[in-house]
Structures are given as C-alpha cells and as structure tokens.
C-alpha cells in the first residue's frame, strides 16, 4: 500500500478495506489466522498503530475474533448485521423491547445469598425470581442477547404470571412500564460467554461479549429488577446522546 497525495481515507481504513476484501474473496479463509500486526507492518509499509486500528475495524465488523496469545482468526466472510439502538430517555430504552422478541427459557423462585442480596439491595434469605431468556430480532429470530433477570419478591410483583412461561414475557414488559420507573441505571463492560450461555445464544464458548447490567428502580428508588445481558461482540451497538444541562 503506497502513500498517495491528497488521500481522502485514513491509512488504517484503506488497510482494513484491503483486508476485508481478502477475507471476502477467501484469500484469508474462514477459521484461519490473519497476519500479525508486525507482518502487516512489513507487508503494507504501515505503522504498528495503523495495523492495530485496521484489525480493530475488522473485529468491530464481526469478521474476526482476537484472543490474547492466540492471534486474530477469521470468523465470517461478510459483516454481521448489527442491531443498533439509540437511547436518550427511559421510554426510548423500553422501545427496544417492542422491536425485538423475548423468549423465556426458564423462570423459578430462589433465595438470595449475601452477595446477590447486596446487588438487589434486599436482605439475605429473601426470595427473588430468576428468569433466563433470549432476546431475538423480530424479523429472523436470531438471538441478539442472553439475559438473566433477578426480581425481588415483594408486593406488586406479578409472581404467578412471571413463573408461568406462557405469560412471563408479557408480565416483564408490564412490570417494567416506564410510567412506574424513576430511572434505569446501566453499566457496560466486557465479558465472555460460558458454555451454557454460548449454546443458547449460538456462539462459541468463551466468545467475547458486551455485558450490559441494568437496574430498574421504582418511584421509591427500590430495585424492581436487575437484568444482566450478554451481546455477541460486533453484532449489537448502543448510541446515547448526552446534552448539557441548561437549566
């Protein structure tokens, strides 16, 4: 890749497009390792930073998977269709549930140990409902998230409907009506899929995931539900708009 004057694209974008084309053509076949950063530097006369940034674009597109000590492996020939969701209010967050489908795997009543009780801000030994589900795209049913939900058992919780798998999904949507929420706290970090989670979601064991932890609070600031979702890397994105407080 030779330098050119008046280049309209950054060098790392040019390199990523070359690598993307080679993946699509099969030159870098599915399941094989990509050249290392140093090999890319030598082959294309670019800096280490440029090579790393180009590979990062392939990772974000869902074409490759990178693991420390294992290199960069081709996992797809075509860019994954990403589910994108823009959020600026609690209502827009809850719209996510209206444009996808929730498939409940299991729902049962359990007793909180000290660690989980602390997370749900309840006393140890108190009951809660544990719900495992898959969130899927409405159009093709492809899973876009594995979700575990924890709901403290207290007055107002539709326990019977949440335990009945035929009504769980509708009961969750009703229980988390935005009109009854004071706020939804969100925390994002990186994780990997366990064997069971990977099997249900249709990804590989220990594949990278974006983990989203949501805490739904009522008007009294009590936690109504704690939900922890794992999204396959490169197939889901959130965008949020932050505005200055001009009040």
HUTAKA-V415781 format. One record per residue. N is the residue number from 1. RES is the residue in three letters. SS is DSSP state (@ for helix, = for strand, . for the rest). D_CENTER is the distance of its C-alpha to the mean C-alpha in whole Angstrom. Layout:
# HUTAKA-V415781
((N:RES:SS:D_CENTER) (N:RES:SS:D_CENTER))
This chain:
# HUTAKA-V415781
((1:UNK:.:35) (2:UNK:.:38) (3:UNK:.:38) (4:UNK:.:39) (5:UNK:.:40) (6:UNK:.:38) (7:UNK:.:35) (8:UNK:.:33) (9:UNK:.:29) (10:UNK:.:28) (11:UNK:@:29) (12:UNK:@:26) (13:UNK:@:25) (14:UNK:@:28) (15:UNK:@:27) (16:UNK:@:24) (17:UNK:@:25) (18:UNK:@:28) (19:UNK:@:25) (20:UNK:@:23) (21:UNK:@:27) (22:UNK:@:28) (23:UNK:@:25) (24:UNK:@:25) (25:UNK:@:29) (26:UNK:.:28) (27:UNK:.:30) (28:UNK:.:27) (29:UNK:.:26) (30:UNK:.:23) (31:UNK:.:23) (32:UNK:.:25) (33:UNK:=:25) (34:UNK:.:25) (35:UNK:.:28) (36:UNK:.:27) (37:UNK:@:27) (38:UNK:@:31) (39:UNK:@:31) (40:UNK:@:30) (41:UNK:@:32) (42:UNK:@:35) (43:UNK:@:34) (44:UNK:@:33) (45:UNK:.:35) (46:UNK:.:32) (47:UNK:.:31) (48:UNK:@:29) (49:UNK:@:27) (50:UNK:@:27) (51:UNK:@:26) (52:UNK:@:23) (53:UNK:@:22) (54:UNK:@:22) (55:UNK:@:20) (56:UNK:@:17) (57:UNK:@:17) (58:UNK:@:17) (59:UNK:@:14) (60:UNK:@:12) (61:UNK:.:14) (62:UNK:.:13) (63:UNK:.:16) (64:UNK:=:17) (65:UNK:=:15) (66:UNK:=:17) (67:UNK:=:18) (68:UNK:.:21) (69:UNK:.:24) (70:UNK:.:23) (71:UNK:=:23) (72:UNK:=:21) (73:UNK:=:21) (74:UNK:=:20) (75:UNK:.:18) (76:UNK:.:18) (77:UNK:.:21) (78:UNK:.:20) (79:UNK:.:17) (80:UNK:.:14) (81:UNK:.:13) (82:UNK:.:10) (83:UNK:=:10) (84:UNK:=:10) (85:UNK:=:11) (86:UNK:=:14) (87:UNK:=:15) (88:UNK:.:18) (89:UNK:.:19) (90:UNK:@:18) (91:UNK:@:20) (92:UNK:@:17) (93:UNK:@:14) (94:UNK:@:16) (95:UNK:@:17) (96:UNK:@:13) (97:UNK:@:14) (98:UNK:@:17) (99:UNK:.:16) (100:UNK:=:14) (101:UNK:=:15) (102:UNK:=:15) (103:UNK:=:16) (104:UNK:=:18) (105:UNK:=:18) (106:UNK:=:20) (107:UNK:=:22) (108:UNK:=:24) (109:UNK:=:26) (110:UNK:=:26) (111:UNK:=:28) (112:UNK:.:26) (113:UNK:.:27) (114:UNK:@:27) (115:UNK:@:24) (116:UNK:@:22) (117:UNK:@:25) (118:UNK:@:24) (119:UNK:@:21) (120:UNK:@:22) (121:UNK:.:25) (122:UNK:.:27) (123:UNK:.:30) (124:UNK:.:30) (125:UNK:.:31) (126:UNK:.:30) (127:UNK:=:28) (128:UNK:=:25) (129:UNK:=:23) (130:UNK:=:20) (131:UNK:=:18) (132:UNK:=:15) (133:UNK:=:14) (134:UNK:=:12) (135:UNK:=:11) (136:UNK:=:12) (137:UNK:=:13) (138:UNK:.:17) (139:UNK:.:19) (140:UNK:.:18) (141:UNK:.:16) (142:UNK:.:14) (143:UNK:=:11) (144:UNK:=:7) (145:UNK:=:6) (146:UNK:=:8) (147:UNK:=:10) (148:UNK:=:13) (149:UNK:=:15) (150:UNK:=:18) (151:UNK:=:21) (152:UNK:=:24) (153:UNK:.:27) (154:UNK:.:29) (155:UNK:.:32) (156:UNK:.:30) (157:UNK:.:27) (158:UNK:.:27) (159:UNK:@:28) (160:UNK:@:29) (161:UNK:@:27) (162:UNK:@:24) (163:UNK:@:25) (164:UNK:.:27) (165:UNK:.:24) (166:UNK:.:26) (167:UNK:.:25) (168:UNK:@:22) (169:UNK:@:20) (170:UNK:@:22) (171:UNK:@:23) (172:UNK:@:20) (173:UNK:@:20) (174:UNK:@:23) (175:UNK:@:23) (176:UNK:.:20) (177:UNK:.:22) (178:UNK:@:22) (179:UNK:@:26) (180:UNK:@:26) (181:UNK:=:23) (182:UNK:=:24) (183:UNK:=:21) (184:UNK:=:17) (185:UNK:=:16) (186:UNK:=:12) (187:UNK:=:11) (188:UNK:=:9) (189:UNK:=:9) (190:UNK:=:9) (191:UNK:=:9) (192:UNK:=:11) (193:UNK:.:11) (194:UNK:.:14) (195:UNK:@:17) (196:UNK:@:17) (197:UNK:@:13) (198:UNK:@:13) (199:UNK:@:16) (200:UNK:@:15) (201:UNK:@:11) (202:UNK:.:14) (203:UNK:.:13) (204:UNK:.:15) (205:UNK:.:15) (206:UNK:.:14) (207:UNK:.:12) (208:UNK:=:9) (209:UNK:=:6) (210:UNK:=:4) (211:UNK:=:5) (212:UNK:=:6) (213:UNK:=:10) (214:UNK:=:12) (215:UNK:=:16) (216:UNK:=:18) (217:UNK:=:21) (218:UNK:=:25) (219:UNK:.:28) (220:UNK:.:29) (221:UNK:.:26) (222:UNK:.:25) (223:UNK:=:22) (224:UNK:=:22) (225:UNK:=:18) (226:UNK:=:16) (227:UNK:=:12) (228:UNK:=:10) (229:UNK:=:7) (230:UNK:=:5) (231:UNK:=:3) (232:UNK:=:6) (233:UNK:.:7) (234:UNK:.:8) (235:UNK:.:8) (236:UNK:=:6) (237:UNK:=:7) (238:UNK:=:9) (239:UNK:=:12) (240:UNK:=:15) (241:UNK:.:19) (242:UNK:.:21) (243:UNK:.:24) (244:UNK:.:27) (245:UNK:.:29) (246:UNK:.:32) (247:UNK:.:34))
